[in-house]
């Protein structure tokens, strides 16, 4: 019986990041479409990103806002999160009826954590640390589209970082006939800045 090769990290040019991430996401969505019935656990999505402008977060929000991730359960940890970003996240939540929870990696030491995407039980991606701007340089990244063991380890790492970060907002999935109320997506009031940039805050 042959043994599956362990995924290896490799250098990815910054201009190729979104294309490679999209192929990974589309592969997972195709697998879901072919699964009958679909296991609800496979619609779980765990995201760690520097900000909503990171390629991995932009891709997830783009697909969410397009309604391509219907009824996904999303938990996200961001190092930097401002008012404009929360509007984009809210729109993606509304369009895809996400069950959504967002945490803020407020402690500067958490910036050493790597960006990460976990899809279901067997697909994950691990990128560079959150202290480095992903759009400004190439980076070593690991793509694991069919690796339950590595995905399980990524899931455990996410849970540890989740416990060390601060809750910002939470929203259960929308009902089919429920009107969208932007006020439900307002983050908690925080005036503290992180790394010289504004952290989460509410409107006045």
VEXPA-148434 format. One record per atom (N, C-alpha, C): x, y, z; residue in one letter. Coordinates in steps of 0.1 Angstrom, whole numbers, padded with zeros to 4 digits, always signed. Layout:
<rs>
XYZA/...
</rs>
This chain:
<rs>
+0009-0012+0000X/+0000+0000+0000X/+0009+0012+0000X/+0007+0021-0010X/+0015+0033-0011X/+0011+0043+0000X/+0021+0051+0004X/+0019+0062+0014X/+0018+0075+0008X/+0009+0083+0012X/+0007+0097+0006X/+0019+0105+0010X/+0025+0113+0000X/+0036+0122+0003X/+0031+0133+0012X/+0040+0137+0022X/+0037+0148+0030X/+0039+0161+0022X/+0029+0170+0022X/+0031+0183+0015X/+0043+0191+0020X/+0050+0197+0010X/+0062+0205+0013X/+0060+0219+0010X/+0065+0228+0019X/+0064+0242+0016X/+0073+0246+0004X/+0069+0256-0003X/+0078+0261-0014X/+0075+0276-0016X/+0085+0282-0023X/+0084+0296-0025X/+0073+0300-0035X/+0065+0310-0031X/+0054+0314-0040X/+0056+0329-0042X/+0056+0333-0054X/+0058+0348-0058X/+0045+0355-0053X/+0047+0367-0049X/+0035+0375-0043X/+0024+0376-0054X/+0027+0378-0066X/+0017+0379-0076X/+0009+0367-0080X/+0014+0355-0074X/+0008+0342-0077X/-0001+0338-0065X/+0000+0345-0054X/-0006+0340-0042X/-0021+0337-0044X/-0028+0348-0049X/-0043+0346-0050X/-0047+0335-0059X/-0040+0334-0070X/-0043+0323-0080X/-0042+0309-0074X/-0031+0307-0066X/-0028+0294-0060X/-0038+0291-0049X/-0041+0302-0041X/-0051+0300-0031X/-0065+0297-0037X/-0068+0304-0048X/-0081+0302-0054X/-0083+0287-0059X/-0072+0282-0064X/-0073+0268-0069X/-0075+0258-0057X/-0069+0261-0046X/-0071+0253-0034X/-0086+0254-0029X/-0091+0266-0029X/-0105+0268-0025X/-0115+0262-0034X/-0113+0264-0047X/-0122+0258-0057X/-0121+0242-0057X/-0110+0237-0054X/-0109+0222-0053X/-0118+0217-0041X/-0117+0225-0030X/-0125+0221-0018X/-0140+0222-0022X/-0144+0233-0029X/-0158+0235-0032X/-0163+0224-0042X/-0154+0220-0051X/-0158+0209-0060X/-0161+0196-0053X/-0152+0193-0043X/-0154+0181-0035X/-0167+0182-0027X/-0170+0194-0022X/-0183+0195-0015X/-0195+0193-0024X/-0194+0198-0036X/-0205+0197-0046X/-0207+0182-0050X/-0196+0174-0050X/-0197+0160-0054X/-0201+0151-0042X/-0201+0157-0030X/-0204+0149-0018X/-0219+0148-0016X/-0225+0136-0015X/-0239+0135-0013X/-0241+0124-0002X/-0247+0129+0010X/-0250+0143+0013X/-0237+0150+0018X/-0237+0163+0018X/-0225+0170+0022X/-0224+0170+0037X/-0212+0167+0042X/-0209+0166+0057X/-0208+0181+0061X/-0216+0185+0071X/-0216+0199+0076X/-0203+0203+0081X/-0195+0193+0086X/-0182+0197+0091X/-0172+0202+0081X/-0175+0198+0068X/-0166+0202+0057X/-0169+0217+0053X/-0179+0223+0058X/-0182+0237+0056X/-0176+0246+0067X/-0169+0240+0076X/-0162+0248+0086X/-0149+0254+0080X/-0147+0267+0083X/-0136+0274+0077X/-0129+0282+0089X/-0116+0280+0090X/-0108+0287+0100X/-0097+0296+0093X/-0097+0308+0096X/-0088+0318+0089X/-0080+0325+0099X/-0067+0326+0097X/-0058+0335+0104X/-0051+0344+0093X/-0053+0357+0095X/-0047+0366+0085X/-0043+0379+0091X/-0032+0385+0085X/-0027+0398+0090X/-0039+0408+0090X/-0046+0409+0079X/-0057+0418+0077X/-0066+0414+0067X/-0077+0421+0065X/-0087+0418+0054X/-0081+0420+0040X/-0070+0427+0040X/-0063+0429+0027X/-0053+0418+0023X/-0051+0409+0032X/-0042+0397+0029X/-0048+0389+0018X/-0041+0384+0009X/-0046+0376-0002X/-0056+0365+0002X/-0053+0358+0012X/-0061+0347+0017X/-0075+0353+0022X/-0074+0364+0029X/-0087+0370+0034X/-0095+0376+0023X/-0088+0383+0014X/-0095+0389+0002X/-0102+0378-0006X/-0096+0367-0008X/-0102+0356-0016X/-0115+0351-0009X/-0113+0348+0004X/-0125+0343+0012X/-0136+0353+0012X/-0133+0366+0014X/-0144+0376+0014X/-0150+0378+0000X/-0142+0377-0011X/-0147+0377-0024X/-0157+0366-0027X/-0153+0354-0024X/-0162+0343-0026X/-0174+0344-0017X/-0172+0348-0005X/-0184+0350+0004X/-0194+0360-0001X/-0189+0372-0005X/-0197+0383-0010X/-0205+0378-0023X/-0199+0369-0031X/-0205+0364-0043X/-0215+0353-0040X/-0216+0350-0027X/-0226+0339-0024X/-0221+0325-0027X/-0208+0323-0028X/-0203+0310-0032X/-0200+0301-0020X/-0201+0307-0008X/-0198+0299+0004X/-0210+0298+0013X/-0222+0295+0007X/-0234+0295+0014X/-0234+0286+0026X/-0238+0292+0038X/-0240+0285+0050X/-0227+0279+0056X/-0216+0285+0052X/-0203+0281+0058X/-0203+0287+0072X/-0196+0280+0081X/-0193+0284+0094X/-0179+0289+0095X/-0177+0302+0097X/-0164+0309+0095X/-0159+0314+0109X/-0147+0311+0113X/-0141+0318+0124X/-0128+0324+0119X/-0125+0336+0122X/-0114+0344+0117X/-0106+0351+0128X/-0093+0351+0127X/-0085+0359+0135X/-0077+0368+0127X/-0077+0381+0130X/-0070+0392+0123X/-0061+0399+0133X/-0049+0403+0127X/-0040+0411+0135X/-0043+0426+0135X/-0048+0430+0123X/-0052+0444+0121X/-0066+0444+0115X/-0075+0452+0121X/-0089+0452+0117X/-0095+0466+0120X/-0099+0473+0110X/-0105+0486+0111X/-0119+0486+0106X/-0125+0498+0106X/-0139+0500+0103X/-0142+0495+0088X/-0133+0499+0079X/-0136+0496+0065X/-0136+0481+0063X/-0127+0474+0070X/-0126+0459+0069X/-0139+0453+0074X/-0144+0458+0085X/-0156+0452+0091X/-0168+0453+0081X/-0168+0464+0073X/-0179+0465+0063X/-0178+0454+0053X/-0166+0451+0048X/-0164+0441+0038X/-0168+0427+0044X/-0164+0425+0056X/-0167+0412+0063X/-0182+0411+0065X/-0188+0421+0068X/-0203+0421+0070X/-0210+0418+0057X/-0205+0424+0046X/-0212+0421+0033X/-0210+0406+0029X/-0198+0401+0031X/-0196+0387+0028X/-0205+0378+0037X/-0206+0381+0050X/-0215+0374+0059X/-0229+0374+0054X/-0234+0386+0050X/-0248+0387+0045X/-0251+0379+0033X/-0242+0380+0023X/-0244+0373+0011X/-0243+0358+0012X/-0235+0353+0020X/-0233+0338+0021X/-0240+0332+0034X/-0246+0341+0042X/-0254+0336+0053X/-0244+0328+0063X/-0232+0334+0065X/-0223+0328+0073X/-0227+0328+0088X/-0223+0317+0095X/-0222+0318+0109X/-0207+0323+0111X/-0206+0335+0117X/-0192+0341+0117X/-0188+0346+0131X/-0176+0343+0134X/-0170+0348+0146X/-0156+0354+0143X/-0153+0366+0148X/-0140+0372+0145X/-0133+0376+0158X/-0120+0373+0158X/-0112+0376+0170X/-0100+0385+0165X/-0095+0393+0174X/-0084+0402+0172X/-0071+0397+0179X/-0060+0395+0172X/-0048+0391+0178X/-0041+0404+0183X/-0046+0409+0194X/-0042+0422+0200X/-0028+0422+0205X/-0023+0411+0211X/-0010+0410+0216X/+0000+0410+0205X/+0010+0419+0205X/+0020+0420+0195X/+0028+0407+0193X/+0029+0399+0203X/+0036+0386+0202X/+0029+0376+0192X/+0016+0378+0191X/+0008+0369+0182X/+0011+0372+0167X/+0018+0383+0164X/+0021+0386+0150X/+0031+0375+0145X/+0038+0368+0154X/+0047+0357+0149X/+0039+0345+0144X/+0026+0344+0147X/+0018+0333+0141X/+0017+0335+0126X/+0016+0323+0119X/+0015+0323+0105X/+0001+0324+0100X/-0001+0331+0089X/-0014+0331+0082X/-0018+0317+0079X/-0031+0314+0079X/-0035+0300+0078X/-0050+0300+0073X/-0053+0290+0065X/-0066+0287+0061X/-0069+0272+0063X/-0079+0269+0070X/-0083+0255+0072X/-0097+0253+0067X/-0099+0244+0057X/-0112+0241+0051X/-0116+0227+0054X/-0126+0225+0062X/-0131+0212+0066X/-0120+0204+0073X/-0120+0191+0071X/-0111+0182+0078X/-0098+0177+0072X/-0097+0181+0059X/-0085+0176+0052X/-0078+0186+0043X/-0082+0199+0043X/-0076+0209+0034X/-0071+0220+0042X/-0058+0224+0040X/-0053+0236+0047X/-0042+0242+0039X/-0039+0255+0043X/-0029+0263+0037X/-0022+0270+0048X/-0008+0271+0048X/-0001+0278+0058X/+0009+0288+0051X/+0008+0301+0054X/+0016+0311+0048X/+0026+0317+0057X/+0030+0329+0055X/+0040+0336+0062X/+0035+0341+0075X/+0044+0346+0084X/+0039+0352+0097X/+0032+0365+0095X/+0023+0368+0104X/+0014+0379+0102X/+0022+0393+0104X/+0034+0392+0109X/+0042+0405+0110X/+0047+0409+0096X/+0047+0401+0086X/+0052+0404+0073X/+0040+0407+0063X/+0041+0418+0056X/+0031+0422+0046X/+0031+0412+0034X/+0020+0405+0032X/+0021+0394+0022X/+0021+0399+0008X/+0017+0412+0006X/+0017+0417-0008X/+0030+0424-0012X/+0040+0424-0003X/+0052+0431-0006X/+0064+0422-0009X/+0062+0409-0007X/+0073+0400-0009X/+0069+0386-0012X/+0078+0378-0018X/+0075+0364-0020X/+0076+0357-0006X/+0071+0344-0005X/+0071+0337+0007X/+0070+0322+0005X/+0076+0315+0015X/+0074+0301+0015X/+0060+0297+0021X/+0053+0289+0013X/+0039+0286+0017X/+0037+0271+0015X/+0028+0266+0023X/+0025+0252+0022X/+0010+0250+0019X/+0008+0242+0008X/-0006+0239+0003X/-0009+0224+0005X/-0019+0221+0013X/-0022+0207+0016X/-0037+0204+0013X/-0040+0201+0000X/-0054+0199-0003X/-0060+0186+0001X/-0052+0176+0005X/-0057+0163+0009X/-0048+0157+0020X/-0048+0163+0031X/-0039+0159+0042X/-0046+0161+0056X/-0054+0151+0060X/-0061+0152+0073X/-0052+0154+0085X/-0040+0148+0085X/-0031+0149+0096X/-0026+0163+0098X/-0021+0169+0087X/-0016+0183+0088X/-0028+0192+0091X/-0039+0190+0085X/-0051+0199+0087X/-0055+0198+0102X/-0054+0186+0108X/-0057+0185+0122X/-0048+0193+0131X/-0035+0193+0127X/-0025+0201+0135X/-0028+0215+0133X/-0031+0220+0121X/-0034+0234+0118X/-0046+0238+0126X/-0056+0229+0127X/-0068+0232+0135X/-0065+0234+0150X/-0056+0225+0155X/-0052+0227+0169X/-0045+0240+0172X/-0036+0243+0162X/-0029+0256+0164X/-0039+0268+0164X/-0048+0267+0155X/-0059+0278+0154X/-0066+0279+0168X/-0069+0268+0174X/-0077+0268+0186X/-0068+0275+0197X/-0055+0272+0197X/-0047+0279+0207X/-0046+0294+0205X/-0045+0298+0193X/-0044+0312+0190X/-0058+0319+0193X/-0068+0311+0190X/-0082+0316+0193X/-0084+0320+0207X/-0079+0311+0216X/-0080+0313+0230X/-0071+0325+0235X/-0060+0328+0228X/-0051+0339+0231X/-0055+0352+0226X/-0065+0352+0217X/-0069+0365+0210X/-0083+0370+0216X/-0086+0382+0212X/-0098+0388+0218X/-0110+0388+0209X/-0122+0384+0214X/-0134+0384+0206X/-0137+0399+0201X/-0142+0400+0189X/-0145+0413+0183X/-0160+0413+0180X/-0165+0403+0172X/-0179+0402+0170X/-0183+0388+0165X/-0196+0385+0166X/-0201+0372+0163X/-0215+0374+0157X/-0217+0365+0147X/-0230+0366+0140X/-0234+0352+0136X/-0246+0348+0140X/-0251+0335+0135X/-0256+0336+0121X/-0257+0325+0114X/-0262+0326+0100X/-0275+0332+0098X/-0277+0339+0087X/-0290+0346+0084X/-0301+0336+0080X/-0313+0338+0084X/-0324+0330+0079X/-0327+0335+0064X/-0334+0326+0057X/-0337+0329+0043X/-0344+0342+0041X/-0353+0346+0050X/-0361+0358+0048X/-0357+0369+0058X/-0345+0368+0064X/-0341+0378+0074X/-0334+0390+0067X/-0338+0402+0070X/-0332+0414+0064X/-0319+0416+0071X/-0309+0422+0063X/-0296+0425+0068X/-0296+0438+0076X/-0291+0437+0088X/-0290+0449+0097X/-0275+0451+0100X/-0269+0461+0093X/-0254+0464+0095X/-0251+0466+0110X/-0260+0470+0118X/-0257+0473+0132X/-0253+0460+0139X/-0258+0449+0134X/-0255+0436+0141X/-0240+0432+0139X/-0234+0438+0130X/-0220+0435+0127X/-0210+0445+0133X/-0214+0454+0141X/-0205+0464+0147X/-0196+0457+0156X/-0183+0460+0155X/-0173+0454+0165X/-0175+0461+0179X/-0168+0455+0189X/-0169+0461+0202X/-0160+0473+0202X/-0162+0482+0212X/-0155+0495+0212X/-0141+0493+0218X/-0131+0496+0210X/-0117+0495+0214X/-0110+0507+0209X/-0103+0515+0217X/-0096+0526+0213X/-0081+0523+0211X/-0077+0511+0216X/-0063+0508+0216X/-0058+0506+0201X/-0045+0510+0199X/-0039+0507+0186X/-0029+0496+0187X/-0026+0490+0176X/-0017+0479+0175X/-0007+0482+0164X/+0006+0481+0167X/+0016+0483+0156X/+0014+0496+0149X/+0009+0507+0155X/+0007+0520+0149X/-0005+0521+0141X/-0014+0511+0140X/-0026+0511+0132X/-0038+0509+0141X/-0049+0514+0137X/-0061+0514+0146X/-0066+0499+0147X/-0070+0496+0159X/-0076+0483+0161X/-0091+0484+0159X/-0099+0474+0163X/-0113+0474+0161X/-0119+0486+0168X/-0130+0492+0163X/-0137+0502+0170X/-0151+0504+0164X/-0159+0510+0171X/-0173+0512+0166X/-0174+0526+0161X/-0185+0528+0153X/-0188+0542+0149X/-0193+0550+0161X/-0191+0563+0160X/-0196+0572+0170X/-0211+0572+0170X/
</rs>
